[in-house]
């Protein structure tokens, strides 16, 4: 998981909303939004990785929420686990996350 600040459009059903991805991994993300989402909700995320004009279109599920401690956190939101993406999108995430790990000196090897 790496820290990011990426604008994201997300949909639950047919309603589009906006938020920020504050961290990203190959399998999920933390979504900051003021919208109320429910654990178990299916979401569709559309965002671009830094340095790319390609828009990733990834489906996921809300796995957890910080709503119960929202008054104690600076940036509340939701843990999203990715459930559906193309092989190309998976590879783009992997390359980005690995390069960020190295750039930030988080690589322990």
C-alpha positions as CSV (number, residue, x, y, z in Angstrom):
1,X,0.0,0.0,0.0
2,X,1.3,3.4,-1.0
3,X,0.1,6.9,-0.1
4,X,-1.5,8.9,-3.0
5,X,-3.8,11.8,-3.5
6,X,-5.8,10.9,-6.6
7,X,-9.1,12.4,-7.7
8,X,-11.6,9.6,-8.3
9,X,-15.1,9.4,-9.7
10,X,-17.1,6.6,-8.2
11,X,-20.5,5.2,-8.7
12,X,-22.9,3.2,-6.6
13,X,-25.6,2.1,-9.0
14,X,-26.1,4.8,-11.6
15,X,-25.2,7.8,-9.3
16,X,-21.7,9.3,-9.9
17,X,-19.9,10.9,-7.0
18,X,-16.4,12.3,-6.4
19,X,-13.8,11.6,-3.8
20,X,-10.1,11.1,-3.2
21,X,-8.0,8.0,-3.1
22,X,-5.6,8.4,-0.2
23,X,-3.7,5.1,-0.5
24,X,-3.5,2.5,-3.2
25,X,-2.4,-1.1,-3.4
26,X,-2.7,-3.8,-6.1
27,X,-5.8,-5.1,-4.4
28,X,-7.6,-2.1,-3.0
29,X,-7.7,1.6,-1.9
30,X,-8.8,4.0,0.8
31,X,-11.6,6.2,-0.5
32,X,-12.1,9.6,1.2
33,X,-15.5,11.0,0.6
34,X,-18.2,12.9,2.5
35,X,-20.8,10.6,0.9
36,X,-22.2,7.9,3.2
37,X,-21.4,4.4,1.9
38,X,-22.4,1.1,3.5
39,X,-20.1,-1.8,4.1
40,X,-20.9,-4.4,1.4
41,X,-21.8,-1.8,-1.2
42,X,-20.5,-2.4,-4.7
43,X,-18.7,0.6,-6.2
44,X,-17.2,1.4,-9.6
45,X,-14.1,3.6,-9.5
46,X,-12.7,5.7,-12.3
47,X,-9.2,7.3,-11.9
48,X,-5.9,7.8,-13.6
49,X,-2.5,6.9,-12.2
50,X,0.1,9.7,-12.0
51,X,2.0,10.0,-15.3
52,X,-0.8,8.3,-17.3
53,X,-3.7,9.6,-19.3
54,X,-5.4,6.2,-19.2
55,X,-8.6,6.0,-17.0
56,X,-8.8,2.9,-15.0
57,X,-12.3,1.6,-14.5
58,X,-12.3,-0.8,-11.5
59,X,-15.1,-2.4,-9.6
60,X,-14.8,-3.0,-5.8
61,X,-16.6,-3.6,-2.6
62,X,-16.7,-1.4,0.5
63,X,-15.0,-3.7,3.1
64,X,-14.8,-1.2,6.1
65,X,-15.5,2.3,7.2
66,X,-14.1,4.9,9.6
67,X,-17.5,6.3,10.3
68,X,-17.6,4.9,13.8
69,X,-14.5,7.0,14.7
70,X,-15.1,9.8,12.3
71,X,-14.8,12.5,15.0
72,X,-11.3,11.2,15.8
73,X,-9.9,11.0,12.3
74,X,-8.8,13.8,10.0
75,X,-9.9,12.1,6.8
76,X,-12.7,9.7,7.1
77,X,-13.6,7.2,4.4
78,X,-13.8,3.6,3.3
79,X,-11.6,0.7,2.6
80,X,-12.3,-0.6,-0.9
81,X,-11.3,-4.1,-2.0
82,X,-11.0,-4.4,-5.8
83,X,-13.1,-7.2,-7.2
84,X,-13.0,-6.7,-11.0
85,X,-10.4,-5.2,-13.3
86,X,-8.7,-6.1,-16.6
87,X,-5.2,-7.7,-16.8
88,X,-3.9,-4.4,-18.1
89,X,-5.3,-2.5,-15.2
90,X,-3.9,-5.0,-12.8
91,X,-0.5,-4.7,-14.3
92,X,-0.7,-0.9,-14.3
93,X,-1.5,-1.0,-10.6
94,X,1.3,-3.4,-9.9
95,X,3.9,-1.4,-11.7
96,X,2.7,1.9,-10.1
97,X,2.6,0.5,-6.6
98,X,6.0,-1.2,-6.9
99,X,7.6,2.0,-8.3
100,X,6.2,4.1,-5.5
101,X,7.5,1.6,-2.9
102,X,11.0,1.9,-4.3
103,X,10.7,5.7,-4.8
104,X,9.6,6.2,-1.1
105,X,12.3,3.8,0.2
106,X,9.8,1.4,1.5
107,X,11.4,-1.5,-0.3
108,X,13.1,-3.7,2.3
109,X,15.1,-5.7,-0.1
